[in-house]
Amino acid sequence: MRISARNTLKAKVKKIIPGSVNSEVILEISEGIEVTAIITKDAVQSLNLTEGADAYAVVKSTDVMVAVD
């Protein structure tokens, strides 16, 4: 796989929560560290995503915000 995004994190699909149009995909980067993505149901099917499968979290953003209490 070649991709222009600089932030690519190898993960396992922990859980897929289907919705009427989109699905919530929870990716586990390492134990206790998760990233959640909202993607279309069609994308879940075309990527053949299943719980336990290997995947990548690809983060592409022009802004990163930082907040504190």
mmCIF file of the N, C-alpha and C atoms, coordinates in Angstrom:
data_MODEL
# 
_entry.id   MODEL 
# 
loop_
_atom_site.group_PDB 
_atom_site.id 
_atom_site.type_symbol 
_atom_site.label_atom_id 
_atom_site.label_alt_id 
_atom_site.label_comp_id 
_atom_site.label_asym_id 
_atom_site.label_entity_id 
_atom_site.label_seq_id 
_atom_site.pdbx_PDB_ins_code 
_atom_site.Cartn_x 
_atom_site.Cartn_y 
_atom_site.Cartn_z 
_atom_site.occupancy 
_atom_site.B_iso_or_equiv 
_atom_site.pdbx_formal_charge 
_atom_site.auth_seq_id 
_atom_site.auth_comp_id 
_atom_site.auth_asym_id 
_atom_site.auth_atom_id 
_atom_site.pdbx_PDB_model_num 
ATOM 1   N N  . MET A 1 1  ? 0.844   -1.167 0.000  1.00 0.00 ? 1  MET A N  1 
ATOM 2   C CA . MET A 1 1  ? 0.000   0.000  0.000  1.00 0.00 ? 1  MET A CA 1 
ATOM 3   C C  . MET A 1 1  ? 0.891   1.232  0.000  1.00 0.00 ? 1  MET A C  1 
ATOM 4   N N  . ARG A 1 2  ? 0.605   2.171  -0.876 1.00 0.00 ? 2  ARG A N  1 
ATOM 5   C CA . ARG A 1 2  ? 1.282   3.466  -0.892 1.00 0.00 ? 2  ARG A CA 1 
ATOM 6   C C  . ARG A 1 2  ? 0.216   4.536  -0.736 1.00 0.00 ? 2  ARG A C  1 
ATOM 7   N N  . ILE A 1 3  ? 0.497   5.513  0.116  1.00 0.00 ? 3  ILE A N  1 
ATOM 8   C CA . ILE A 1 3  ? -0.483  6.563  0.391  1.00 0.00 ? 3  ILE A CA 1 
ATOM 9   C C  . ILE A 1 3  ? 0.262   7.843  0.751  1.00 0.00 ? 3  ILE A C  1 
ATOM 10  N N  . SER A 1 4  ? -0.314  8.980  0.424  1.00 0.00 ? 4  SER A N  1 
ATOM 11  C CA . SER A 1 4  ? 0.359   10.245 0.682  1.00 0.00 ? 4  SER A CA 1 
ATOM 12  C C  . SER A 1 4  ? 0.224   10.713 2.134  1.00 0.00 ? 4  SER A C  1 
ATOM 13  N N  . ALA A 1 5  ? -0.746  10.226 2.860  1.00 0.00 ? 5  ALA A N  1 
ATOM 14  C CA . ALA A 1 5  ? -0.948  10.653 4.247  1.00 0.00 ? 5  ALA A CA 1 
ATOM 15  C C  . ALA A 1 5  ? 0.239   10.231 5.102  1.00 0.00 ? 5  ALA A C  1 
ATOM 16  N N  . ARG A 1 6  ? 0.671   11.114 5.962  1.00 0.00 ? 6  ARG A N  1 
ATOM 17  C CA . ARG A 1 6  ? 1.838   10.847 6.816  1.00 0.00 ? 6  ARG A CA 1 
ATOM 18  C C  . ARG A 1 6  ? 1.481   10.088 8.096  1.00 0.00 ? 6  ARG A C  1 
ATOM 19  N N  . ASN A 1 7  ? 0.232   10.158 8.500  1.00 0.00 ? 7  ASN A N  1 
ATOM 20  C CA . ASN A 1 7  ? -0.171  9.570  9.778  1.00 0.00 ? 7  ASN A CA 1 
ATOM 21  C C  . ASN A 1 7  ? -0.970  8.299  9.541  1.00 0.00 ? 7  ASN A C  1 
ATOM 22  N N  . THR A 1 8  ? -0.278  7.180  9.456  1.00 0.00 ? 8  THR A N  1 
ATOM 23  C CA . THR A 1 8  ? -0.906  5.884  9.220  1.00 0.00 ? 8  THR A CA 1 
ATOM 24  C C  . THR A 1 8  ? -0.588  4.980  10.405 1.00 0.00 ? 8  THR A C  1 
ATOM 25  N N  . LEU A 1 9  ? -1.620  4.488  11.064 1.00 0.00 ? 9  LEU A N  1 
ATOM 26  C CA . LEU A 1 9  ? -1.452  3.678  12.269 1.00 0.00 ? 9  LEU A CA 1 
ATOM 27  C C  . LEU A 1 9  ? -2.016  2.281  12.032 1.00 0.00 ? 9  LEU A C  1 
ATOM 28  N N  . LYS A 1 10 ? -1.178  1.266  12.190 1.00 0.00 ? 10 LYS A N  1 
ATOM 29  C CA . LYS A 1 10 ? -1.628  -0.116 12.029 1.00 0.00 ? 10 LYS A CA 1 
ATOM 30  C C  . LYS A 1 10 ? -2.531  -0.470 13.211 1.00 0.00 ? 10 LYS A C  1 
ATOM 31  N N  . ALA A 1 11 ? -3.621  -1.158 12.919 1.00 0.00 ? 11 ALA A N  1 
ATOM 32  C CA . ALA A 1 11 ? -4.615  -1.443 13.951 1.00 0.00 ? 11 ALA A CA 1 
ATOM 33  C C  . ALA A 1 11 ? -5.346  -2.742 13.656 1.00 0.00 ? 11 ALA A C  1 
ATOM 34  N N  . LYS A 1 12 ? -6.186  -3.126 14.582 1.00 0.00 ? 12 LYS A N  1 
ATOM 35  C CA . LYS A 1 12 ? -7.136  -4.234 14.410 1.00 0.00 ? 12 LYS A CA 1 
ATOM 36  C C  . LYS A 1 12 ? -8.536  -3.661 14.554 1.00 0.00 ? 12 LYS A C  1 
ATOM 37  N N  . VAL A 1 13 ? -9.455  -4.175 13.752 1.00 0.00 ? 13 VAL A N  1 
ATOM 38  C CA . VAL A 1 13 ? -10.853 -3.761 13.876 1.00 0.00 ? 13 VAL A CA 1 
ATOM 39  C C  . VAL A 1 13 ? -11.400 -4.395 15.147 1.00 0.00 ? 13 VAL A C  1 
ATOM 40  N N  . LYS A 1 14 ? -11.738 -3.554 16.107 1.00 0.00 ? 14 LYS A N  1 
ATOM 41  C CA . LYS A 1 14 ? -12.248 -4.053 17.382 1.00 0.00 ? 14 LYS A CA 1 
ATOM 42  C C  . LYS A 1 14 ? -13.759 -4.268 17.322 1.00 0.00 ? 14 LYS A C  1 
ATOM 43  N N  . LYS A 1 15 ? -14.457 -3.315 16.690 1.00 0.00 ? 15 LYS A N  1 
ATOM 44  C CA . LYS A 1 15 ? -15.913 -3.415 16.660 1.00 0.00 ? 15 LYS A CA 1 
ATOM 45  C C  . LYS A 1 15 ? -16.447 -2.593 15.488 1.00 0.00 ? 15 LYS A C  1 
ATOM 46  N N  . ILE A 1 16 ? -17.516 -3.073 14.878 1.00 0.00 ? 16 ILE A N  1 
ATOM 47  C CA . ILE A 1 16 ? -18.220 -2.350 13.826 1.00 0.00 ? 16 ILE A CA 1 
ATOM 48  C C  . ILE A 1 16 ? -19.665 -2.182 14.277 1.00 0.00 ? 16 ILE A C  1 
ATOM 49  N N  . ILE A 1 17 ? -20.096 -0.929 14.336 1.00 0.00 ? 17 ILE A N  1 
ATOM 50  C CA . ILE A 1 17 ? -21.472 -0.636 14.737 1.00 0.00 ? 17 ILE A CA 1 
ATOM 51  C C  . ILE A 1 17 ? -22.191 -0.076 13.504 1.00 0.00 ? 17 ILE A C  1 
ATOM 52  N N  . PRO A 1 18 ? -23.008 -0.919 12.844 1.00 0.00 ? 18 PRO A N  1 
ATOM 53  C CA . PRO A 1 18 ? -23.677 -0.452 11.629 1.00 0.00 ? 18 PRO A CA 1 
ATOM 54  C C  . PRO A 1 18 ? -24.815 0.515  11.936 1.00 0.00 ? 18 PRO A C  1 
ATOM 55  N N  . GLY A 1 19 ? -24.971 1.498  11.056 1.00 0.00 ? 19 GLY A N  1 
ATOM 56  C CA . GLY A 1 19 ? -26.098 2.422  11.122 1.00 0.00 ? 19 GLY A CA 1 
ATOM 57  C C  . GLY A 1 19 ? -26.885 2.312  9.829  1.00 0.00 ? 19 GLY A C  1 
ATOM 58  N N  . SER A 1 20 ? -27.851 3.183  9.638  1.00 0.00 ? 20 SER A N  1 
ATOM 59  C CA . SER A 1 20 ? -28.668 3.106  8.434  1.00 0.00 ? 20 SER A CA 1 
ATOM 60  C C  . SER A 1 20 ? -27.893 3.506  7.184  1.00 0.00 ? 20 SER A C  1 
ATOM 61  N N  . VAL A 1 21 ? -26.949 4.445  7.298  1.00 0.00 ? 21 VAL A N  1 
ATOM 62  C CA . VAL A 1 21 ? -26.145 4.888  6.159  1.00 0.00 ? 21 VAL A CA 1 
ATOM 63  C C  . VAL A 1 21 ? -24.656 4.699  6.425  1.00 0.00 ? 21 VAL A C  1 
ATOM 64  N N  . ASN A 1 22 ? -24.224 5.090  7.615  1.00 0.00 ? 22 ASN A N  1 
ATOM 65  C CA . ASN A 1 22 ? -22.818 4.999  8.004  1.00 0.00 ? 22 ASN A CA 1 
ATOM 66  C C  . ASN A 1 22 ? -22.618 3.937  9.076  1.00 0.00 ? 22 ASN A C  1 
ATOM 67  N N  . SER A 1 23 ? -21.376 3.511  9.209  1.00 0.00 ? 23 SER A N  1 
ATOM 68  C CA . SER A 1 23 ? -21.012 2.583  10.268 1.00 0.00 ? 23 SER A CA 1 
ATOM 69  C C  . SER A 1 23 ? -19.901 3.196  11.100 1.00 0.00 ? 23 SER A C  1 
ATOM 70  N N  . GLU A 1 24 ? -19.922 2.901  12.384 1.00 0.00 ? 24 GLU A N  1 
ATOM 71  C CA . GLU A 1 24 ? -18.861 3.322  13.292 1.00 0.00 ? 24 GLU A CA 1 
ATOM 72  C C  . GLU A 1 24 ? -17.874 2.162  13.375 1.00 0.00 ? 24 GLU A C  1 
ATOM 73  N N  . VAL A 1 25 ? -16.616 2.432  13.060 1.00 0.00 ? 25 VAL A N  1 
ATOM 74  C CA . VAL A 1 25 ? -15.587 1.404  13.084 1.00 0.00 ? 25 VAL A CA 1 
ATOM 75  C C  . VAL A 1 25 ? -14.589 1.771  14.175 1.00 0.00 ? 25 VAL A C  1 
ATOM 76  N N  . ILE A 1 26 ? -14.473 0.907  15.174 1.00 0.00 ? 26 ILE A N  1 
ATOM 77  C CA . ILE A 1 26 ? -13.542 1.144  16.265 1.00 0.00 ? 26 ILE A CA 1 
ATOM 78  C C  . ILE A 1 26 ? -12.286 0.323  15.990 1.00 0.00 ? 26 ILE A C  1 
ATOM 79  N N  . LEU A 1 27 ? -11.155 1.032  15.867 1.00 0.00 ? 27 LEU A N  1 
ATOM 80  C CA . LEU A 1 27 ? -9.868  0.405  15.593 1.00 0.00 ? 27 LEU A CA 1 
ATOM 81  C C  . LEU A 1 27 ? -9.017  0.458  16.847 1.00 0.00 ? 27 LEU A C  1 
ATOM 82  N N  . GLU A 1 28 ? -8.398  -0.660 17.189 1.00 0.00 ? 28 GLU A N  1 
ATOM 83  C CA . GLU A 1 28 ? -7.512  -0.707 18.344 1.00 0.00 ? 28 GLU A CA 1 
ATOM 84  C C  . GLU A 1 28 ? -6.069  -0.631 17.854 1.00 0.00 ? 28 GLU A C  1 
ATOM 85  N N  . ILE A 1 29 ? -5.395  0.466  18.201 1.00 0.00 ? 29 ILE A N  1 
ATOM 86  C CA . ILE A 1 29 ? -4.005  0.690  17.791 1.00 0.00 ? 29 ILE A CA 1 
ATOM 87  C C  . ILE A 1 29 ? -3.075  -0.168 18.641 1.00 0.00 ? 29 ILE A C  1 
ATOM 88  N N  . SER A 1 30 ? -3.290  -0.152 19.926 1.00 0.00 ? 30 SER A N  1 
ATOM 89  C CA . SER A 1 30 ? -2.604  -1.028 20.881 1.00 0.00 ? 30 SER A CA 1 
ATOM 90  C C  . SER A 1 30 ? -3.543  -1.182 22.064 1.00 0.00 ? 30 SER A C  1 
ATOM 91  N N  . GLU A 1 31 ? -3.206  -2.037 22.976 1.00 0.00 ? 31 GLU A N  1 
ATOM 92  C CA . GLU A 1 31 ? -4.125  -2.330 24.077 1.00 0.00 ? 31 GLU A CA 1 
ATOM 93  C C  . GLU A 1 31 ? -4.528  -1.043 24.792 1.00 0.00 ? 31 GLU A C  1 
ATOM 94  N N  . GLY A 1 32 ? -5.824  -0.771 24.788 1.00 0.00 ? 32 GLY A N  1 
ATOM 95  C CA . GLY A 1 32 ? -6.366  0.395  25.465 1.00 0.00 ? 32 GLY A CA 1 
ATOM 96  C C  . GLY A 1 32 ? -6.333  1.679  24.646 1.00 0.00 ? 32 GLY A C  1 
ATOM 97  N N  . ILE A 1 33 ? -5.770  1.650  23.451 1.00 0.00 ? 33 ILE A N  1 
ATOM 98  C CA . ILE A 1 33 ? -5.704  2.840  22.603 1.00 0.00 ? 33 ILE A CA 1 
ATOM 99  C C  . ILE A 1 33 ? -6.544  2.595  21.353 1.00 0.00 ? 33 ILE A C  1 
ATOM 100 N N  . GLU A 1 34 ? -7.611  3.374  21.217 1.00 0.00 ? 34 GLU A N  1 
ATOM 101 C CA . GLU A 1 34 ? -8.557  3.168  20.125 1.00 0.00 ? 34 GLU A CA 1 
ATOM 102 C C  . GLU A 1 34 ? -8.762  4.440  19.320 1.00 0.00 ? 34 GLU A C  1 
ATOM 103 N N  . VAL A 1 35 ? -9.086  4.255  18.065 1.00 0.00 ? 35 VAL A N  1 
ATOM 104 C CA . VAL A 1 35 ? -9.471  5.337  17.165 1.00 0.00 ? 35 VAL A CA 1 
ATOM 105 C C  . VAL A 1 35 ? -10.805 4.923  16.562 1.00 0.00 ? 35 VAL A C  1 
ATOM 106 N N  . THR A 1 36 ? -11.743 5.868  16.495 1.00 0.00 ? 36 THR A N  1 
ATOM 107 C CA . THR A 1 36 ? -13.049 5.583  15.925 1.00 0.00 ? 36 THR A CA 1 
ATOM 108 C C  . THR A 1 36 ? -13.214 6.340  14.618 1.00 0.00 ? 36 THR A C  1 
ATOM 109 N N  . ALA A 1 37 ? -13.683 5.646  13.598 1.00 0.00 ? 37 ALA A N  1 
ATOM 110 C CA . ALA A 1 37 ? -13.943 6.261  12.297 1.00 0.00 ? 37 ALA A CA 1 
ATOM 111 C C  . ALA A 1 37 ? -15.405 6.044  11.931 1.00 0.00 ? 37 ALA A C  1 
ATOM 112 N N  . ILE A 1 38 ? -15.989 7.040  11.312 1.00 0.00 ? 38 ILE A N  1 
ATOM 113 C CA . ILE A 1 38 ? -17.340 6.921  10.767 1.00 0.00 ? 38 ILE A CA 1 
ATOM 114 C C  . ILE A 1 38 ? -17.184 6.853  9.252  1.00 0.00 ? 38 ILE A C  1 
ATOM 115 N N  . ILE A 1 39 ? -17.548 5.713  8.674  1.00 0.00 ? 39 ILE A N  1 
ATOM 116 C CA . ILE A 1 39 ? -17.440 5.534  7.225  1.00 0.00 ? 39 ILE A CA 1 
ATOM 117 C C  . ILE A 1 39 ? -18.760 4.958  6.708  1.00 0.00 ? 39 ILE A C  1 
ATOM 118 N N  . THR A 1 40 ? -18.961 5.032  5.421  1.00 0.00 ? 40 THR A N  1 
ATOM 119 C CA . THR A 1 40 ? -20.210 4.527  4.860  1.00 0.00 ? 40 THR A CA 1 
ATOM 120 C C  . THR A 1 40 ? -20.292 3.000  4.998  1.00 0.00 ? 40 THR A C  1 
ATOM 121 N N  . LYS A 1 41 ? -21.522 2.520  4.996  1.00 0.00 ? 41 LYS A N  1 
ATOM 122 C CA . LYS A 1 41 ? -21.721 1.065  5.018  1.00 0.00 ? 41 LYS A CA 1 
ATOM 123 C C  . LYS A 1 41 ? -21.121 0.428  3.775  1.00 0.00 ? 41 LYS A C  1 
ATOM 124 N N  . ASP A 1 42 ? -21.215 1.121  2.640  1.00 0.00 ? 42 ASP A N  1 
ATOM 125 C CA . ASP A 1 42 ? -20.613 0.613  1.403  1.00 0.00 ? 42 ASP A CA 1 
ATOM 126 C C  . ASP A 1 42 ? -19.102 0.456  1.548  1.00 0.00 ? 42 ASP A C  1 
ATOM 127 N N  . ALA A 1 43 ? -18.454 1.411  2.226  1.00 0.00 ? 43 ALA A N  1 
ATOM 128 C CA . ALA A 1 43 ? -17.000 1.329  2.427  1.00 0.00 ? 43 ALA A CA 1 
ATOM 129 C C  . ALA A 1 43 ? -16.639 0.127  3.301  1.00 0.00 ? 43 ALA A C  1 
ATOM 130 N N  . VAL A 1 44 ? -17.441 -0.132 4.328  1.00 0.00 ? 44 VAL A N  1 
ATOM 131 C CA . VAL A 1 44 ? -17.200 -1.303 5.187  1.00 0.00 ? 44 VAL A CA 1 
ATOM 132 C C  . VAL A 1 44 ? -17.245 -2.573 4.342  1.00 0.00 ? 44 VAL A C  1 
ATOM 133 N N  . GLN A 1 45 ? -18.245 -2.657 3.459  1.00 0.00 ? 45 GLN A N  1 
ATOM 134 C CA . GLN A 1 45 ? -18.387 -3.845 2.608  1.00 0.00 ? 45 GLN A CA 1 
ATOM 135 C C  . GLN A 1 45 ? -17.270 -3.945 1.577  1.00 0.00 ? 45 GLN A C  1 
ATOM 136 N N  . SER A 1 46 ? -16.947 -2.840 0.914  1.00 0.00 ? 46 SER A N  1 
ATOM 137 C CA . SER A 1 46 ? -15.927 -2.905 -0.142 1.00 0.00 ? 46 SER A CA 1 
ATOM 138 C C  . SER A 1 46 ? -14.536 -3.173 0.414  1.00 0.00 ? 46 SER A C  1 
ATOM 139 N N  . LEU A 1 47 ? -14.282 -2.775 1.665  1.00 0.00 ? 47 LEU A N  1 
ATOM 140 C CA . LEU A 1 47 ? -12.998 -3.072 2.313  1.00 0.00 ? 47 LEU A CA 1 
ATOM 141 C C  . LEU A 1 47 ? -13.004 -4.448 2.986  1.00 0.00 ? 47 LEU A C  1 
ATOM 142 N N  . ASN A 1 48 ? -14.147 -5.116 2.965  1.00 0.00 ? 48 ASN A N  1 
ATOM 143 C CA . ASN A 1 48 ? -14.302 -6.421 3.627  1.00 0.00 ? 48 ASN A CA 1 
ATOM 144 C C  . ASN A 1 48 ? -13.906 -6.356 5.095  1.00 0.00 ? 48 ASN A C  1 
ATOM 145 N N  . LEU A 1 49 ? -14.326 -5.294 5.776  1.00 0.00 ? 49 LEU A N  1 
ATOM 146 C CA . LEU A 1 49 ? -13.976 -5.141 7.182  1.00 0.00 ? 49 LEU A CA 1 
ATOM 147 C C  . LEU A 1 49 ? -14.787 -6.094 8.046  1.00 0.00 ? 49 LEU A C  1 
ATOM 148 N N  . THR A 1 50 ? -14.100 -6.761 8.938  1.00 0.00 ? 50 THR A N  1 
ATOM 149 C CA . THR A 1 50 ? -14.738 -7.634 9.925  1.00 0.00 ? 50 THR A CA 1 
ATOM 150 C C  . THR A 1 50 ? -14.007 -7.445 11.241 1.00 0.00 ? 50 THR A C  1 
ATOM 151 N N  . GLU A 1 51 ? -14.686 -7.713 12.327 1.00 0.00 ? 51 GLU A N  1 
ATOM 152 C CA . GLU A 1 51 ? -14.049 -7.605 13.630 1.00 0.00 ? 51 GLU A CA 1 
ATOM 153 C C  . GLU A 1 51 ? -12.865 -8.563 13.704 1.00 0.00 ? 51 GLU A C  1 
ATOM 154 N N  . GLY A 1 52 ? -11.733 -8.054 14.184 1.00 0.00 ? 52 GLY A N  1 
ATOM 155 C CA . GLY A 1 52 ? -10.511 -8.847 14.294 1.00 0.00 ? 52 GLY A CA 1 
ATOM 156 C C  . GLY A 1 52 ? -9.586  -8.711 13.100 1.00 0.00 ? 52 GLY A C  1 
ATOM 157 N N  . ALA A 1 53 ? -10.061 -8.088 12.019 1.00 0.00 ? 53 ALA A N  1 
ATOM 158 C CA . ALA A 1 53 ? -9.246  -7.933 10.812 1.00 0.00 ? 53 ALA A CA 1 
ATOM 159 C C  . ALA A 1 53 ? -8.190  -6.843 11.007 1.00 0.00 ? 53 ALA A C  1 
ATOM 160 N N  . ASP A 1 54 ? -7.071  -6.981 10.302 1.00 0.00 ? 54 ASP A N  1 
ATOM 161 C CA . ASP A 1 54 ? -6.049  -5.944 10.283 1.00 0.00 ? 54 ASP A CA 1 
ATOM 162 C C  . ASP A 1 54 ? -6.528  -4.788 9.424  1.00 0.00 ? 54 ASP A C  1 
ATOM 163 N N  . ALA A 1 55 ? -6.197  -3.574 9.832  1.00 0.00 ? 55 ALA A N  1 
ATOM 164 C CA . ALA A 1 55 ? -6.569  -2.379 9.072  1.00 0.00 ? 55 ALA A CA 1 
ATOM 165 C C  . ALA A 1 55 ? -5.599  -1.265 9.456  1.00 0.00 ? 55 ALA A C  1 
ATOM 166 N N  . TYR A 1 56 ? -5.756  -0.136 8.822  1.00 0.00 ? 56 TYR A N  1 
ATOM 167 C CA . TYR A 1 56 ? -4.953  1.041  9.137  1.00 0.00 ? 56 TYR A CA 1 
ATOM 168 C C  . TYR A 1 56 ? -5.875  2.203  9.433  1.00 0.00 ? 56 TYR A C  1 
ATOM 169 N N  . ALA A 1 57 ? -5.530  2.980  10.450 1.00 0.00 ? 57 ALA A N  1 
ATOM 170 C CA . ALA A 1 57 ? -6.185  4.259  10.690 1.00 0.00 ? 57 ALA A CA 1 
ATOM 171 C C  . ALA A 1 57 ? -5.327  5.289  9.973  1.00 0.00 ? 57 ALA A C  1 
ATOM 172 N N  . VAL A 1 58 ? -5.903  5.961  8.996  1.00 0.00 ? 58 VAL A N  1 
ATOM 173 C CA . VAL A 1 58 ? -5.168  6.964  8.226  1.00 0.00 ? 58 VAL A CA 1 
ATOM 174 C C  . VAL A 1 58 ? -5.737  8.327  8.602  1.00 0.00 ? 58 VAL A C  1 
ATOM 175 N N  . VAL A 1 59 ? -4.884  9.183  9.145  1.00 0.00 ? 59 VAL A N  1 
ATOM 176 C CA . VAL A 1 59 ? -5.314  10.495 9.611  1.00 0.00 ? 59 VAL A CA 1 
ATOM 177 C C  . VAL A 1 59 ? -4.755  11.543 8.663  1.00 0.00 ? 59 VAL A C  1 
ATOM 178 N N  . LYS A 1 60 ? -5.648  12.283 8.038  1.00 0.00 ? 60 LYS A N  1 
ATOM 179 C CA . LYS A 1 60 ? -5.247  13.345 7.113  1.00 0.00 ? 60 LYS A CA 1 
ATOM 180 C C  . LYS A 1 60 ? -6.025  14.586 7.518  1.00 0.00 ? 60 LYS A C  1 
ATOM 181 N N  . SER A 1 61 ? -5.311  15.591 7.970  1.00 0.00 ? 61 SER A N  1 
ATOM 182 C CA . SER A 1 61 ? -5.984  16.789 8.444  1.00 0.00 ? 61 SER A CA 1 
ATOM 183 C C  . SER A 1 61 ? -5.111  18.008 8.215  1.00 0.00 ? 61 SER A C  1 
ATOM 184 N N  . THR A 1 62 ? -5.754  19.123 7.962  1.00 0.00 ? 62 THR A N  1 
ATOM 185 C CA . THR A 1 62 ? -5.006  20.368 7.824  1.00 0.00 ? 62 THR A CA 1 
ATOM 186 C C  . THR A 1 62 ? -4.894  21.097 9.153  1.00 0.00 ? 62 THR A C  1 
ATOM 187 N N  . ASP A 1 63 ? -5.661  20.681 10.147 1.00 0.00 ? 63 ASP A N  1 
ATOM 188 C CA . ASP A 1 63 ? -5.629  21.312 11.459 1.00 0.00 ? 63 ASP A CA 1 
ATOM 189 C C  . ASP A 1 63 ? -5.547  20.258 12.548 1.00 0.00 ? 63 ASP A C  1 
ATOM 190 N N  . VAL A 1 64 ? -4.806  20.585 13.581 1.00 0.00 ? 64 VAL A N  1 
ATOM 191 C CA . VAL A 1 64 ? -4.783  19.782 14.796 1.00 0.00 ? 64 VAL A CA 1 
ATOM 192 C C  . VAL A 1 64 ? -5.042  20.755 15.935 1.00 0.00 ? 64 VAL A C  1 
ATOM 193 N N  . MET A 1 65 ? -6.070  20.475 16.734 1.00 0.00 ? 65 MET A N  1 
ATOM 194 C CA . MET A 1 65 ? -6.395  21.344 17.842 1.00 0.00 ? 65 MET A CA 1 
ATOM 195 C C  . MET A 1 65 ? -5.914  20.714 19.141 1.00 0.00 ? 65 MET A C  1 
ATOM 196 N N  . VAL A 1 66 ? -5.509  21.553 20.077 1.00 0.00 ? 66 VAL A N  1 
ATOM 197 C CA . VAL A 1 66 ? -5.072  21.115 21.397 1.00 0.00 ? 66 VAL A CA 1 
ATOM 198 C C  . VAL A 1 66 ? -5.922  21.844 22.417 1.00 0.00 ? 66 VAL A C  1 
ATOM 199 N N  . ALA A 1 67 ? -6.387  21.128 23.440 1.00 0.00 ? 67 ALA A N  1 
ATOM 200 C CA . ALA A 1 67 ? -7.206  21.740 24.480 1.00 0.00 ? 67 ALA A CA 1 
ATOM 201 C C  . ALA A 1 67 ? -6.725  21.296 25.849 1.00 0.00 ? 67 ALA A C  1 
ATOM 202 N N  . VAL A 1 68 ? -6.947  22.131 26.846 1.00 0.00 ? 68 VAL A N  1 
ATOM 203 C CA . VAL A 1 68 ? -6.633  21.791 28.234 1.00 0.00 ? 68 VAL A CA 1 
ATOM 204 C C  . VAL A 1 68 ? -7.782  22.249 29.110 1.00 0.00 ? 68 VAL A C  1 
ATOM 205 N N  . ASP A 1 69 ? -7.879  21.676 30.304 1.00 0.00 ? 69 ASP A N  1 
ATOM 206 C CA . ASP A 1 69 ? -8.888  22.125 31.279 1.00 0.00 ? 69 ASP A CA 1 
ATOM 207 C C  . ASP A 1 69 ? -8.385  23.344 32.008 1.00 0.00 ? 69 ASP A C  1 
# 
